[in-house]
Amino acid sequence: MRIGGAMRTTAAAAVSGALLMSLAACGGSDGGSGKKSDAQADGRPEQARTVDLKSIPDVGDKLRKQIPEGSRQVVAVYGEGEDSADSTIVLYTKSGSTWDKSRSWKGHNGKKGWTTNHRENDKRSPVGVFTLSDAGGVLADPGAKLPYTESAGFQAPHYWAKSHWNDFDYVIAIDYNRVKGTSPNDPTRPQGQSKGGSIWLHMDHGSGTSACVSLPKSGMEYLLRTLDPAQKPVVVMGDKANLKAA
């Protein structure tokens, strides 16, 4: 069935071995404190709004040049430090020739921080610019503009800490080592298994992830309803030093 120009699928099958690998690569519960962050507790974005920016703040030429021509929606993930799991997620939208800061949320990245050479199970999020093409989750489509796959197969295993059980209620696939146009839980990795994969934006559990970026449920709902394939959305992500690289 097609709704709003995007394919909507449902599935209730048990999680396969490949899917378990996919979920574990993104958000395994080891090392998670289960502590809820303030941003997750109240679900409110930061209210500050900035308009008429000439470029995305604190992003240097190296990554800025990788933002595709014509992209008018950028999710910037500002990691606190190379070895920090704390980050701030900001949505910028382009109006004419300038950028507006639309929303901002506190969130998390890989529990060991960031890397420019991501490897399977290194617990670090990859630095870079990546397109955002597909979404999905356990919950029904909240009105996403990206193609959305609803599936019980996204459910985090219940042998994980309970604080992680809702991590994948909503997810947006980050196009790192994956095939665009497929469900986020497709385990195919074009660059090989050793380069890792299944890197997603997903719901926050209050601490670092295995490599994904997490933010409050309200933030995920907002991004799902706002990110539009016609606007060529991308994520620019990394620790502050790597983001500013010239």
N, C-alpha and C positions, 0 to 999 in steps of 0.2 A: 504494500500500500504506500502511496506517496502522499505526504502531507506537506504543504508549503514548499514544494519543490525539492524536498529532501526525503531520502528513503528512511522509513521507520520500520524497524524489525523487532520482534520479540522472541525470546527463547527462555525456556525454563530447564534446560538440560543441566546435568551435573557438570561441575568444573573439570575439564580434562587436565592431563598432566601438563600440556603445553600452556594452558591458561593459568594454571597454578604458578608456573614459571614466570609468566607475564606479570601476574599480580605481585609476586614476591619481588620481582625486579623493580617494581614501582614503589611499593609501600610497606614491605615487611615490618612486623611489629617489634623486632628485636631492637632494644635500646630506646624504645619509646617510653616516655615517662607517664603518658596518659594525662598529664596536667593540661587543663584547658587554658589557652592564652586569653588575654583580655579581649582581643579582637574576635575570637571565636565565641566567647561568653555572651557578648552583647550583639554580635553580628553586624555592627555598624561600621561603615567605611569612614575613613577620615573625611572631614567635610571641606577641607581647603580645596579651592578650585583655582587653577591658573590658566589663563588664556593668552593667545597670541605669542606663543613661544616659537622662535625661529627654528629650533631643533629639539630633539629629545634631550632633556637635561642629563648631564653627567654620563653621557655616552660619547666616547671618542671616535675619531675618524675610522679606526680599524673596524669597528662593528657598525658604525653608522652607514658606511659604504655598502654593507651587506644587506641593509633593509631594501627589499625589492622596490623598484620604481613603481609608483602607483599605489603602494600600501598606504592606507589611510587610518588604520587602527594598529596601534602598537601596545602590547602588554610588556611593560618593563619590570623586570625582577631585579631589585637592588639588594644583593647579599651584603650583610654587615661586614663580612671578612672572608678570606680564603678558607679558613677552617671553622667558620661559624655556620650554624644551621638556621639562623634568624635572617629574615628578609622582609622587604616591603614590596608589595605588588601594586603597580600603578597602571591605569589604562589611559593612554593618550589617543586622541582622535584629531585628525587633520581637517581643518576648515580653510579652504582656499590654499594659501601657501604657509599657513602657521598651524601649530599644534596646540590643542587644549588638554589640560589635565582634567579628566572626567571623574575618576574615582581612585581611591587608594585604600589598601588593606594591609594589615600586618599578617605575615605568614611564615612559612618555613621552606627550606630546601634540604638537600642531602645532609644527613646527620654529621658527616665529616667535612662538609663545606662544598667547595667548587673545584673543578679541574678543566683544563683545556685539552685533556686527552682522556676522556671518560672510558673506563673499562668495566666489564661486567662485575657487579658486586663490590665496587670500590666505595660505595656509600657517599659518593660525591655527585653533584649535579653538573651537567656539561655546560660550559660557557659558550655562548654563541647566539646567533640569530636563526630562528627556526619558524617555518610557516605553521599555521594552525588550520587544519583542514577538516577534522572529524571529531565528534563528541559522542558521549553515551553515558551509561550508568545503570544502576539498579532501579532507580526511580523513573517514573514516566517522564517523557519529554516535557520540560517546563515552558516550551515555546522557543526552542533553539532555532537559530538561523543556519548554523552548521548542520550537516547531516548527523542525525542522532540515532544511536542504536540502544534501545532499551533491552536489557538482558539480565536475568538472574545470575548469569555467568560472571558478572562483575563482582558479585558478593565476596567480600574478604573472608577467608577461612575463619571459622570460629575458634580455632586453636590459637589465633592471634589474640593479643590483648584486647579486651572489650572496647577500649577507647578507639581502636582502629576499625571496628566493624562497619562504620559508615563512611570510611575513606572514599569509597568508589561509588557512592550514591549518585554523584555527578562527576564526570571526568571530561577533559578536553585533551586530545592527544597532541603532544609536542612532536613535530615531524623530525625527530632524530632517529635515524636508522630504522625507519618503518616505511611501509607502502601507503602513500596517500590514497584516499578514497576507499579505505577499508575501516572496519570497526577498530576502535582503539585497542581492543584486546586481541587483535590479529598478531600472532607471535612472529610473523615473518620479519627477518632482519637482513636487509640487502647487503650490509657491510660485514656480516658475520656475527656469530654469537659473542665473540670476545669483546666487541665494541659496545655491548650492552644494548638496552632498548626499553620499550614500554615506559618512556618518560612522559608523564602526564601532568597537567594541572588537575588537582583534585581537592577534596575537602580536608580541612585541617583537623589534626587530632591533638594539637598543642605541643608538638615537638618535631624534631627532624625526621626526614623520610629516607628511603633507600636511594633516591636520586631525583624524585619528582619535586614539584613545587606545589605547596598546599596553601589554601586560603579559606576563610569562613564560608559557610553554606550560602549566605546572602551574596557574597562575592562571586561564587560559582554561578548562582542563578542569574546575576546581573550580566556576567560575561557571556553565558549561554544565550541570553536574550538579546545581546548587543552585538557580539562578533558576527560579522556578515561576510560570507565568501566574496561578495561583490566588492568589498573594501580591502581585500587581500590582507587579512590580519596576520601579524607575526608576533612572536615573543622575542625580546632581547633580554638575555639573562646572564648573570654572573656576579661575582664579588665586585666591590666598588673599584678596586685597582684595575682589574681586567676590563671592566666596563669602560673605564676612562682611557684605555690604551690608545695612543695616537696611531 
